[in-house]
Amino acid sequence: MSTPTAAERIHGCLAGTAVAEAAALDPAGTDAPGPASRPLGAAGQLTLFTADALAEAIEWANDGVHADEAACVWLASLRWLGGQGVPIAPSAPVAQARWLDGQEGVRVPARPLPAWVDSLASGEMGTPARPLGLAHDDAGAAAHTAPFGLVPHIPAAAVAKMSADAAHLTHGAAPAVQAAVAVAATAHYLALGADAATALGSARAQVASLRVPDPDVLSALDGIGGVGVGAGPAAQALGRAASAVLAAESAGRSGEPLDGAFAAGVGLAAGHGSDAAAIAGALLGTLWGPAAVPSAWAERTAGMAAADGVAARLAAVTGA
């Protein structure tokens, strides 16, 4: 198999997240007319808005103007929330629309709408010093945090900081934040060309370097599905996704067509829910590029033209 380019890894990550989550939410498809019958879920949509926010921050930086990545992601998340029909507190800033906002399929009402949107709707910007959503310990942040690992030429520590800052916009529980760091770090090492086991192990070391690493998140990154039954939902989803990615990579190395290995891996992760499926799709897309994303899934998933456009923009501004 050929090695994907940096631009192809970006494209694969965004497309992989979108189709994996959509397939997990609607495995049988829908009766809607037309080929794109599966709507994007919250993770698929927010992955695109996160990648677009990174592109915006880098655009400013390329023009010599500093832009805070977390603030850009917050504003992009508020733009997304505005399309969900959720009332937003008047104290929230009004973000200017970007190209992505007008694309088909990216601001449709997500079903189900995650409970953690209340953090965004509050109008306050969650930070590590002032976390919001302390009760939210799910993998929702981790499911759309992979784009932070796709920016070339930045160190792993910077990836960890950016992804943690972004996770704090919605989630305050430490396992949820650290699971987001783990996904971004794994994507970072995959984008550098590591195999899945090496990437997961390197991400584990990154999480272990945090001030108080969560033991269940560390166990999840061992990739053997050995997270204890008492672990929270973020670690459980991460563990299932990591195990699925390793199984899919093994199948690909054994000669299974990559799109078949991708589908099987996402299917394994989807048994633990759509967040786990989204994480697996993001990581497998980063590992193999868009060629591994099943074409039948892409044809049935709305918003793929938007994913292509955002991927191209992020690749262009990063020089990928």
Secondary structure, 3 states (H helix, E strand, C coil): CCCCCHHHHHHHHHHHHHHHHHHHHCCCCCCCCCCCCECCCHHHHHHHHHHHHHHHHHHHHHCCCCCCHHHHHHHHHHHHHHCCCCCCCCCCCCCCCCHHHHCCCCCCCCCCCCCCHHHHHCCCCCCCCCCCCCCCCCCCCHHHCHHHHHCCCCCHHHHHHHHHHHHCCCCCCHHHHHHHHHHHHHHHHHHCCCCHHHHHHHHHHHHHCCCCCCHHHHHHCCCCCCCCCCCCHHHHHHHHHHHHHHHHHHHHHCCCCHHHHHHHHHHHHHCCCHHHHHHHHHHHHHHHCHHHCCHHHHHHECCHHHHHHHHHHHHHHHCC
